[in-house]
Amino acid sequence: MECMRKNSQSIISVTREILLNRNIRVIAVTGLVSGIYIGMINTILQPFTISLGLTLAGLGILQALGGRVSGLAASLVQPFAGHYADVFGRKAVVVLGSVVTVASMVFFLLAAVTKSWFALTVAYLLFGLSMLSSPASQAVVAEAVNLDLTKMNVAFSALFLISSITTTATSFAGGVLADAIGYYVVFVIAVVLESVDLLLYLRELRDVDSGPSSDESGISARRFSLRSAVSLPTGLLGFFAAFAMDSFAFGMTSSIIYGMIYDRFRYSNTEIGLMVGTVSLATILVQYPATKLLLRAGAKKSLALSEAFGVILMLGWYFANSLPFFVVLSVVFGASVATWVPAQSTITITVSPPSERGSLGGKLAAFRGLVAFPAPIIGGILYEAFGYSAPIIASFCLTLATFVMIVKFIPNR
């Protein structure tokens, strides 16, 4: 009991310490702001896409192209962005990511007003491209705590928790707003709030001089190529493969699950918002014990536990046939997210050479995406051809395989 108390005090004290850093505070505040609209987007985006007349296969194609986790656009842009974050500084890349996000929300708004599939496609592509800021943001956080492993674990967990607070509240509200007023209001809110984030990045974020000299930067920039960006570092093939398999396994179902539920069970946006909001709420409630697990057991065991939750989730989705059942499964989904995201961020930074903290994250994103981007398309086709259970069965089997790969290939960190 005394050990647990000291561990809890350590997490709180470290969180207070890291929030004194200017860049950490900027990332925290912008996370709170963006969490407001991200929660709404998470709720309504898949039903919105289906409402424009697309099939589940069509939704799968758009998610494969513009999904933020492992879509093709996000995957291809991050190696470039990670490299240039190492060469020219983190701030420029983070700012550009915010600009692209604003443009994406504008096109989603245009699609909502005009019912245009072209605007919708552009919006999805830009939404994926907005992930270009992810490697730079992770590097900002890691460098703000001087790559101290304990502080990184707490920092990534705390920032994820902070952004989840607003995401939780608005996940419930997004569905209600869409049902009461219309989808367009969510995208208007998103444009305004991401513009606030952009202003904060421009005014408050600071670059840390930790990269190469200007002469070396010029040489590195000229020598950059996609081939070198996606080439796998020596000894990390299994590491990359495990994360890619996770993206493929989850992408086949989780990237279209709310569209599947909307199409199969005809739940309203408000009811889907209850599911999405419960995921976010569970993420918050599990985050603290997940952080303690990360500090005590390390990233590998946290990732393995997350994948175990994923196995349970797929099994539950297969049998679910009522709203309360889906809400309970949303708790499992939230636990899986809470134990995965900070652990992935930490272990990616810790295996990166000092000169590649931005680019290695981009390489990992590219490899995962190139392997996994067909997953939503396959999931949508399976749904159209064989029904609701088909993509879930496939995801269940692949999630089991991913658990084995994590145990075998992820280093103990």
KEVOLO-429051 format. One record per residue (C-alpha): residue in one letter; x, y, z. Coordinates in steps of 0.05 Angstrom, whole numbers, plus 32768, in hexadecimal, padded with zeros to 4 digits. Example, Ala and Ser with C-alpha at 12.3 -4.5 7.8 and 13.67 -1.06 7.14 Angstrom:
BEGIN
code; x; y; z
A; 80F6; 7FA6; 809C $
S; 8111; 7FEB; 808F $
END
This chain:
BEGIN
code; x; y; z
M; 8000; 8000; 8000 $
E; 8039; 8030; 8012 $
C; 805A; 8020; 7FCF $
M; 801A; 8030; 7FA9 $
R; 8013; 8071; 7FD0 $
K; 805A; 8086; 7FBE $
N; 804E; 8073; 7F76 $
S; 800F; 809D; 7F74 $
Q; 8032; 80D9; 7F93 $
S; 806A; 80D0; 7F60 $
I; 803A; 80D4; 7F25 $
I; 8018; 8112; 7F41 $
S; 805A; 8136; 7F51 $
V; 8079; 8125; 7F0D $
T; 803A; 813E; 7EEA $
R; 803E; 8180; 7F0F $
E; 8087; 8186; 7EFD $
I; 807F; 8179; 7EB3 $
L; 8045; 81AA; 7EAD $
L; 8075; 81E1; 7EC1 $
N; 8096; 81D9; 7E7D $
R; 807B; 820B; 7E4A $
N; 8076; 81DB; 7E10 $
I; 8054; 81A6; 7E3A $
R; 8020; 81DA; 7E4F $
V; 8014; 81ED; 7E06 $
I; 8009; 81A4; 7DF2 $
A; 7FDC; 819B; 7E2F $
V; 7FB0; 81D8; 7E20 $
T; 7FAB; 81C9; 7DD6 $
G; 7F99; 8181; 7DE7 $
L; 7F61; 819A; 7E13 $
V; 7F47; 81C8; 7DDC $
S; 7F4C; 8196; 7DA3 $
G; 7F2E; 8160; 7DD0 $
I; 7EEC; 8188; 7DCF $
Y; 7EE1; 817D; 7D85 $
I; 7F06; 813B; 7D7E $
G; 7ED4; 811C; 7DAD $
M; 7E9B; 8133; 7D80 $
I; 7EBF; 811C; 7D41 $
N; 7ECB; 80D7; 7D5F $
T; 7E80; 80D1; 7D6A $
I; 7E63; 80EB; 7D2A $
L; 7E96; 80E1; 7CF2 $
Q; 7E84; 8099; 7CDF $
P; 7E38; 80A3; 7CE3 $
F; 7E41; 80E5; 7CBD $
T; 7E67; 80C1; 7C85 $
I; 7E31; 808B; 7C80 $
S; 7DFB; 80C1; 7C81 $
L; 7E16; 80DD; 7C3F $
G; 7E05; 809B; 7C1D $
L; 7E47; 8075; 7C22 $
T; 7E48; 802B; 7C30 $
L; 7E74; 800B; 7C66 $
A; 7EA6; 7FFA; 7C2F $
G; 7EA7; 8044; 7C1B $
L; 7EB2; 8058; 7C64 $
G; 7EEA; 8025; 7C67 $
I; 7F0B; 8044; 7C2A $
L; 7F08; 808A; 7C47 $
Q; 7F23; 8071; 7C8A $
A; 7F5B; 804D; 7C65 $
L; 7F6E; 808C; 7C41 $
G; 7F64; 80C0; 7C78 $
G; 7F60; 809C; 7CBB $
R; 7F8A; 80BE; 7CEF $
V; 7FA5; 807F; 7D0F $
S; 7FBD; 8056; 7CD3 $
G; 7F9F; 8076; 7C95 $
L; 7FCB; 807B; 7C57 $
A; 7FD0; 80C8; 7C58 $
A; 7FE4; 80C9; 7CA2 $
S; 8016; 8091; 7C97 $
L; 8039; 80AF; 7C5B $
V; 803E; 80F6; 7C77 $
Q; 805B; 80E6; 7CBB $
P; 80A0; 80CE; 7CA3 $
F; 80A9; 8110; 7C7E $
A; 808E; 8138; 7CB8 $
G; 80B8; 8113; 7CEB $
H; 80F7; 811D; 7CC2 $
Y; 80EB; 8167; 7CB8 $
A; 80DA; 816F; 7D02 $
D; 8120; 8154; 7D11 $
V; 813F; 8182; 7CDC $
F; 8119; 81C4; 7CE3 $
G; 80FA; 81C0; 7D28 $
R; 80BA; 81A6; 7D48 $
K; 8091; 81E5; 7D48 $
A; 808B; 81EE; 7CFD $
V; 8071; 81A7; 7CF4 $
V; 8040; 81AD; 7D2E $
V; 8025; 81EE; 7D11 $
L; 801E; 81D0; 7CCC $
G; 7FF7; 8196; 7CE9 $
S; 7FC6; 81C6; 7D0A $
V; 7FBD; 81ED; 7CC8 $
V; 7FAC; 81AC; 7CA4 $
T; 7F7B; 8199; 7CDB $
V; 7F56; 81DB; 7CD3 $
A; 7F52; 81CF; 7C87 $
S; 7F37; 8189; 7C93 $
M; 7EFF; 81A2; 7CC0 $
V; 7EED; 81D7; 7C8C $
F; 7EE4; 81A1; 7C57 $
F; 7EBC; 8175; 7C87 $
L; 7E8F; 81B2; 7C92 $
L; 7E89; 81BB; 7C47 $
A; 7E76; 8172; 7C3F $
A; 7E41; 8178; 7C75 $
V; 7E22; 81B5; 7C53 $
T; 7E27; 819E; 7C0A $
K; 7E23; 8152; 7C13 $
S; 7E60; 814E; 7BE5 $
W; 7E87; 810D; 7BE3 $
F; 7EC2; 8133; 7BC5 $
A; 7EC5; 8163; 7C00 $
L; 7EBF; 8128; 7C2F $
T; 7EF9; 8104; 7C0E $
V; 7F26; 8141; 7C11 $
A; 7F12; 814A; 7C5A $
Y; 7F26; 8103; 7C6C $
L; 7F69; 810A; 7C47 $
L; 7F79; 814B; 7C6B $
F; 7F64; 812C; 7CAD $
G; 7F96; 80F5; 7CA3 $
L; 7FCC; 8126; 7C8C $
S; 7FC2; 814E; 7CCC $
M; 7FE6; 8115; 7CF1 $
L; 8027; 8131; 7CD5 $
S; 802F; 8155; 7D18 $
S; 802E; 8116; 7D42 $
P; 8079; 8103; 7D40 $
A; 808C; 814C; 7D4E $
S; 805C; 8151; 7D89 $
Q; 8076; 8112; 7DA8 $
A; 80BD; 812C; 7DA1 $
V; 80A9; 816E; 7DC1 $
V; 808F; 8149; 7DFE $
A; 80CB; 811B; 7E03 $
E; 80FD; 8153; 7DFE $
A; 80D7; 817E; 7E2F $
V; 80E6; 814A; 7E65 $
N; 812D; 813D; 7E4B $
L; 811B; 80F6; 7E37 $
D; 8115; 80E0; 7E80 $
L; 80F0; 809D; 7E7B $
T; 80C4; 80A6; 7EB9 $
K; 80B2; 80ED; 7EA6 $
M; 80A2; 80D8; 7E5E $
N; 8074; 80A1; 7E77 $
V; 804F; 80D2; 7EA3 $
A; 8050; 810A; 7E6F $
F; 8031; 80E1; 7E37 $
S; 7FFD; 80C4; 7E67 $
A; 7FEC; 8108; 7E85 $
L; 7FE5; 812B; 7E42 $
F; 7FBA; 80F2; 7E27 $
L; 7F8F; 80F6; 7E65 $
I; 7F87; 8142; 7E60 $
S; 7F70; 813E; 7E18 $
S; 7F41; 8106; 7E2A $
I; 7F1C; 8131; 7E5D $
T; 7EFC; 815E; 7E2A $
T; 7EF5; 8126; 7DF7 $
T; 7ECB; 80FF; 7E29 $
A; 7E98; 8137; 7E35 $
T; 7E91; 8149; 7DEC $
S; 7E8C; 8102; 7DD3 $
F; 7E47; 8100; 7DF4 $
A; 7E36; 8146; 7DDC $
G; 7E4A; 813A; 7D93 $
G; 7E14; 8108; 7D85 $
V; 7DDF; 8133; 7DA7 $
L; 7DF4; 8171; 7D7E $
A; 7DF4; 8149; 7D3D $
D; 7DAE; 812E; 7D4A $
A; 7D91; 8170; 7D62 $
I; 7DB2; 81A2; 7D32 $
G; 7DDB; 817E; 7CFD $
Y; 7E20; 8164; 7CEF $
Y; 7E39; 81A7; 7CD6 $
V; 7E39; 81C7; 7D1B $
V; 7E6E; 8195; 7D33 $
F; 7E9D; 81A9; 7CFA $
V; 7E92; 81F4; 7D06 $
I; 7EA7; 81E9; 7D4F $
A; 7EE3; 81C1; 7D37 $
V; 7EFB; 81F9; 7D08 $
V; 7EF7; 822D; 7D3F $
L; 7F1A; 8203; 7D75 $
E; 7F53; 81EA; 7D49 $
S; 7F5F; 8232; 7D34 $
V; 7F68; 8242; 7D7E $
D; 7F9B; 820A; 7D83 $
L; 7FBF; 8225; 7D46 $
L; 7FC5; 8269; 7D66 $
L; 7FE0; 824B; 7DA7 $
Y; 8015; 8223; 7D80 $
L; 802B; 8261; 7D5B $
R; 8030; 828D; 7D99 $
E; 8045; 825E; 7DD0 $
L; 8069; 8220; 7DB6 $
R; 80B5; 8223; 7DB8 $
D; 80E9; 81F9; 7D92 $
V; 811F; 81D6; 7DB9 $
D; 8164; 81D6; 7D99 $
S; 8172; 818C; 7D9A $
G; 817C; 817B; 7D51 $
P; 81B6; 8181; 7D20 $
S; 81D8; 81C0; 7D0C $
S; 81BD; 81EA; 7CD3 $
D; 81F1; 81CE; 7CA2 $
E; 81E0; 8187; 7CB6 $
S; 8196; 8198; 7CB0 $
G; 819E; 81AE; 7C68 $
I; 81C3; 816F; 7C56 $
S; 8190; 8143; 7C7A $
A; 8156; 8166; 7C57 $
R; 8175; 815D; 7C12 $
R; 8183; 8114; 7C1E $
F; 813D; 8104; 7C37 $
S; 8115; 80D1; 7C10 $
L; 80D7; 80A8; 7C1E $
R; 80FF; 8068; 7C15 $
S; 812E; 807C; 7C4D $
A; 80F5; 8095; 7C77 $
V; 80D0; 8052; 7C77 $
S; 810E; 8026; 7C7B $
L; 810C; 7FFF; 7CBC $
P; 8142; 800B; 7CF0 $
T; 8170; 7FCF; 7CFD $
G; 8155; 7FA0; 7D32 $
L; 810F; 7FBF; 7D35 $
L; 80EA; 7F97; 7D00 $
G; 80C3; 7F6F; 7D34 $
F; 80B3; 7FB0; 7D5A $
F; 8097; 7FD0; 7D1B $
A; 8072; 7F92; 7D07 $
A; 804E; 7F8C; 7D4A $
F; 8034; 7FD3; 7D46 $
A; 8020; 7FCA; 7CFD $
M; 7FF9; 7F8B; 7D0D $
D; 7FD5; 7FB0; 7D45 $
S; 7FC0; 7FE7; 7D14 $
F; 7FA8; 7FB4; 7CE1 $
A; 7F82; 7F8B; 7D14 $
F; 7F5E; 7FC6; 7D34 $
G; 7F56; 7FEC; 7CF3 $
M; 7F2C; 7FB6; 7CD3 $
T; 7EF5; 7FC1; 7D07 $
S; 7F00; 7FFB; 7D36 $
S; 7F0A; 802E; 7CFE $
I; 7EC4; 801F; 7CE4 $
I; 7EA1; 8001; 7D21 $
Y; 7E72; 803C; 7D2D $
G; 7E5F; 803C; 7CE4 $
M; 7E51; 7FF1; 7CEA $
I; 7E27; 7FFC; 7D29 $
Y; 7E02; 8037; 7D09 $
D; 7DF3; 800D; 7CCB $
R; 7DE2; 7FCB; 7CEF $
F; 7DBD; 7FE3; 7D2D $
R; 7DA5; 8028; 7D16 $
Y; 7DBA; 804A; 7D57 $
S; 7DB4; 8096; 7D58 $
N; 7DF0; 80C5; 7D5C $
T; 7DDE; 80D1; 7DA4 $
E; 7DE2; 8086; 7DB3 $
I; 7E24; 807F; 7D8E $
G; 7E3C; 80BC; 7DB5 $
L; 7E2D; 8095; 7DF5 $
M; 7E5B; 805E; 7DDD $
V; 7E93; 808D; 7DC7 $
G; 7E8D; 80B7; 7E06 $
T; 7E92; 8078; 7E31 $
V; 7ED2; 8066; 7E0D $
S; 7EEF; 80AA; 7E1F $
L; 7ED5; 80A8; 7E67 $
A; 7EF3; 8062; 7E71 $
T; 7F34; 807C; 7E54 $
I; 7F37; 80B2; 7E89 $
L; 7F25; 8083; 7EC2 $
V; 7F58; 804F; 7EAD $
Q; 7F8F; 8081; 7E9D $
Y; 7FA9; 8088; 7EE4 $
P; 7FB1; 803D; 7EF2 $
A; 7FCB; 8035; 7EAB $
T; 8001; 8068; 7EBA $
K; 8014; 8043; 7EFA $
L; 8018; 8003; 7ED2 $
L; 8044; 8026; 7E9F $
L; 8073; 803F; 7ED4 $
R; 8076; 7FFD; 7EFA $
A; 8073; 7FC8; 7EC3 $
G; 808C; 7FEE; 7E86 $
A; 8071; 7FFC; 7E41 $
K; 8073; 7FB4; 7E27 $
K; 8043; 7F99; 7E5C $
S; 8016; 7FD5; 7E53 $
L; 8012; 7FC8; 7E08 $
A; 8005; 7F7E; 7E14 $
L; 7FCC; 7F8D; 7E45 $
S; 7FAE; 7FBE; 7E13 $
E; 7FAF; 7F89; 7DDD $
A; 7F8D; 7F58; 7E0D $
F; 7F56; 7F8B; 7E17 $
G; 7F51; 7F8E; 7DCB $
V; 7F46; 7F43; 7DC7 $
I; 7F0D; 7F49; 7DFA $
L; 7EF0; 7F84; 7DD4 $
M; 7EED; 7F60; 7D91 $
L; 7ECC; 7F24; 7DB2 $
G; 7E99; 7F52; 7DD3 $
W; 7E88; 7F77; 7D93 $
Y; 7E7A; 7F34; 7D72 $
F; 7E44; 7F22; 7DA6 $
A; 7E29; 7F69; 7DB4 $
N; 7DE1; 7F76; 7DA0 $
S; 7DC9; 7FAD; 7DCF $
L; 7DDC; 7FF4; 7DE2 $
P; 7DEF; 7FE2; 7E2B $
F; 7E1D; 7FAB; 7E12 $
F; 7E40; 7FDB; 7DE2 $
V; 7E48; 800E; 7E1B $
V; 7E69; 7FD9; 7E47 $
L; 7E98; 7FC7; 7E0E $
S; 7EA9; 8011; 7E07 $
V; 7EC8; 800C; 7E4D $
V; 7EF6; 7FD4; 7E34 $
F; 7F06; 7FFE; 7DF6 $
G; 7F1A; 8039; 7E23 $
A; 7F46; 800C; 7E4E $
S; 7F69; 7FF4; 7E0F $
V; 7F76; 803B; 7DF8 $
A; 7F8E; 8053; 7E3D $
T; 7FC1; 801B; 7E43 $
W; 7FDA; 8022; 7DFB $
V; 7FE4; 806A; 7DE7 $
P; 8017; 8083; 7E1C $
A; 803D; 8041; 7E1A $
Q; 8044; 8045; 7DCE $
S; 805C; 808D; 7DD1 $
T; 808F; 807D; 7E07 $
I; 80AC; 803E; 7DE7 $
T; 80B2; 8060; 7DA3 $
I; 80DB; 8098; 7DC0 $
T; 8107; 806A; 7DEB $
V; 811C; 803F; 7DB0 $
S; 812B; 807B; 7D84 $
P; 8172; 8093; 7D79 $
P; 817A; 80DC; 7D92 $
S; 817D; 80F8; 7D4B $
E; 813E; 80D3; 7D35 $
R; 810B; 80E1; 7D6C $
G; 80DC; 8101; 7D39 $
S; 80ED; 80D7; 7CFC $
L; 80E8; 8093; 7D1E $
G; 80A1; 80A2; 7D34 $
G; 8093; 80B4; 7CEC $
K; 80B2; 8074; 7CD3 $
L; 8088; 804B; 7D03 $
A; 8048; 8070; 7CED $
A; 805A; 8065; 7CA4 $
F; 8068; 801B; 7CAC $
R; 8028; 8010; 7CD5 $
G; 7FFF; 8036; 7CA3 $
L; 801A; 8016; 7C65 $
V; 800C; 7FD2; 7C83 $
A; 7FC9; 7FE3; 7CA3 $
F; 7FA7; 8015; 7C74 $
P; 7F81; 7FDF; 7C4E $
A; 7F62; 7FC6; 7C8F $
P; 7F24; 7FF3; 7C90 $
I; 7F17; 7FE4; 7C47 $
I; 7F1B; 7F99; 7C55 $
G; 7EEE; 7FA2; 7C92 $
G; 7EBB; 7FC8; 7C69 $
I; 7EBB; 7F94; 7C31 $
L; 7EB4; 7F5B; 7C64 $
Y; 7E79; 7F80; 7C83 $
E; 7E57; 7F8A; 7C40 $
A; 7E64; 7F42; 7C29 $
F; 7E5A; 7F19; 7C69 $
G; 7E3A; 7F46; 7C9C $
Y; 7E4A; 7F67; 7CDF $
S; 7E70; 7F2D; 7CFE $
A; 7EA3; 7F21; 7CC6 $
P; 7ED3; 7F5B; 7CD1 $
I; 7ECF; 7F51; 7D1D $
I; 7EE3; 7F07; 7D17 $
A; 7F1E; 7F1B; 7CEC $
S; 7F34; 7F52; 7D1D $
F; 7F2E; 7F22; 7D57 $
C; 7F5E; 7EF0; 7D38 $
L; 7F90; 7F26; 7D24 $
T; 7F8D; 7F46; 7D69 $
L; 7F9F; 7F04; 7D89 $
A; 7FDA; 7F00; 7D59 $
T; 7FEF; 7F47; 7D6B $
F; 7FF0; 7F35; 7DB5 $
V; 8022; 7EFE; 7DA6 $
M; 804D; 7F2D; 7D7D $
I; 804E; 7F61; 7DB5 $
V; 8066; 7F2C; 7DE7 $
K; 809B; 7F13; 7DB6 $
F; 80B5; 7F52; 7D94 $
I; 80AA; 7F90; 7DBF $
P; 80E8; 7F9F; 7DEA $
N; 80E2; 7FA5; 7E35 $
R; 80E3; 7FF0; 7E43 $
END
